[in-house]
Amino acid sequence: MILWDIFVLFTRVALFSWGGGPASLALMQRECVDAGWVDSAEFADAVALGNALPGPIAPQVSAYVGYKLAGIWGAVAAAGGTVLPTTILMLVMVVAFFGVKDLPALKAMITAVRPVVIGLLLWTAYDMAASVFGAKKLGWSDGLVQGWDKAVIALVSFGLLTFTTINPVFVILGAAVLGLILYR
């Protein structure tokens, strides 16, 4: 029964989130935390691990949660729920989309949905930051004071990714090495 519950939850997340894998993380986090399957810190760990690996983030994070709940088959159910329904829907929609892509009503809807995706990503970053810096327990000012080192890492990473052409993989690997040095 838990495998079915895992599949259904991740199918629901996949079908009701807009903007691709990263944008689905906000809804995925809310659903998984509300179900009591992970807390915000565990979800942040899943996202960090998923970002350290090649490939799409949503199936990776869902597999992490599924594995925690039910081992290998839980990971398969979670990744399947994340990928299969939306892949089938995408195949159907691609065929239909090319027939209606220039309709003004469709263009208007897409124009309004795009900024929502940004809001979802910002909310996910905010919630993860609160978990990483300890702001949920300590409040933002105390959390940033105690987690100043993590704030510096986040800001340097943001700066490198925004103002250079460095591949994110190297930023992640650099942070992992730094973690081995500083937090061991």
N, C-alpha and C positions, 0 to 999 in steps of 0.2 A: 504493500500500500504506500509506503514512503516513496518508492520509486515513481509511482504515479503522481503523488503530490509534488515531487521535485519537478517532474516533466511538466505538469500543469502550471506550476508557478512560473517557471522560466518561459514557457510558451506564452503565458499572459504578459510577462514583461516584454518579450520580443514583439508581440502583436500590438501592444499599447504604448510603445516608446517610439519616438520619432528621431531621426537624425543619425542612425547608425549605432555601432557598438559603444563608442564613448558616451554618446548621449543617452543610451539606455542604462548606463551605470547608476544614474540618480534613482530611477524607478526600481532597478534591481536591488540597490542598497536598501531602499525603503521597504520593499517587499520581504527581503531576506531578514532584515532586522525585526520587522513587525511579526514575522512568523517565528521569531526566536531562534532562527538557525545560526546566525552569527551576530556579533555586535559590531559597532562601527569600526573598532580597531581591527578586528579580524577581516572586515571587508576591505579596509585600507591595505592590509597585508596582501589580500588577494589581488587587488588592483596593482600594487607594487610588483608582485611576482608576475602578473600578466603583462605589465609594461616592460619587464626585463626579458620577456620572451618574444620571438618573432610571431607574427600572425595577429588575427583579430582579437581584441580584448574581451568582448562579451562572452564568447564561448569559453575562454580561459578562466575568467572570473567565475562563471557559472559552474565549470568543472571543479574548481577549488571548493566551492560551497557544497556541491553534490558529493564530492569525495569525503568531505568532513562528515556529512550526514550518513552516507551509505557506501563508502568505499568506491571501488572501480565502477560498479554498476550505477552508483549514485552520480558519479562524474559523467558517465555515458548518458544517463537520463537527463541531467542538467544541460549538457552540451547539445544533446538532441533536441530538447525543448527550446533551446536558444536558436538553433539553426534550421531544423527541418520545417516547421510551419512557415517561417518567414521566407525560406528559400522557395517553397512551393507557391506561396503568395506572390513572391517576386516574379516568378516565371509567368504566372497568370497576368500580373500587372504590367509587365514589359510589353506583352502583346497588346493589352488594352491601351496602355499609355501612348504608344505611337499613333493611335487613332485620335486621341483627344488632347495631346500635349500643348496645343496652341489655343485651347479654349480660354477665354478671359477669366472665367470663374475658377478654373484650376490654377491658373497663374496667380490669382488673388489669394487663394487658400495657401499656396506654397509660400508666398511672400509673407504671410502672417505666421506661418509655422516656423520658419527659419529662426527668428529671434527667440522663440520659445526654447529651441534647442540650446541656444547660448545660455539662457536662464537656467536650464537643467544642468548644464555643465558647470556653471558658476555655483549652483547650490551644492553639487557633488563636491566641488573643490572646497567650498566653505565647510561642509560637514566633515570631510576628511581632515581638513586643517584643524578643526576643533578637536578631533580625535588625536592627531599627531602631536599637537602642542599641549594637550591636556586641558584645553579650554573648557571642555564639558564638565570637568571636575573642579577646576581652579578659577574659571572665569578667564576672559581673553587676556587681560593685562598680566595676571600672574602666570597664565599658561605660556605667553610669549616670553616672559622673563625667564621662566624655568626651561623653556624649550628654545632659547635664543639660537642655539647651535643648529637646530633643525630649521629654524626660520632662515638662517644664513644659507644653509644648503638649498632650501627651496628658492630663495631669491637668486643665488648664483646659477642654479639650474635654469630658472626662468630667463635670466639674462643671457646665458649661453645659447639657449634655444631660440631666443628672440632676436639677438643681435649678431649671431654668427651662423655659419652654415654647418656647424658640427652635427654629426648624426646623433640622435637621441640615445642610441645604443651606447655610445662612448660616455655620455653623461651618466647613464645608469651604471655602467661598469665602473666609472670613476667614483661614483657614490658608494658602490659596494666595497671597493678597496678602502675608501675613506672610513666606511663603517667598520671594517675589520681592524683598522688602525685605532679609531677613536672609541668604539663601543664594545670592544671585546672584553 
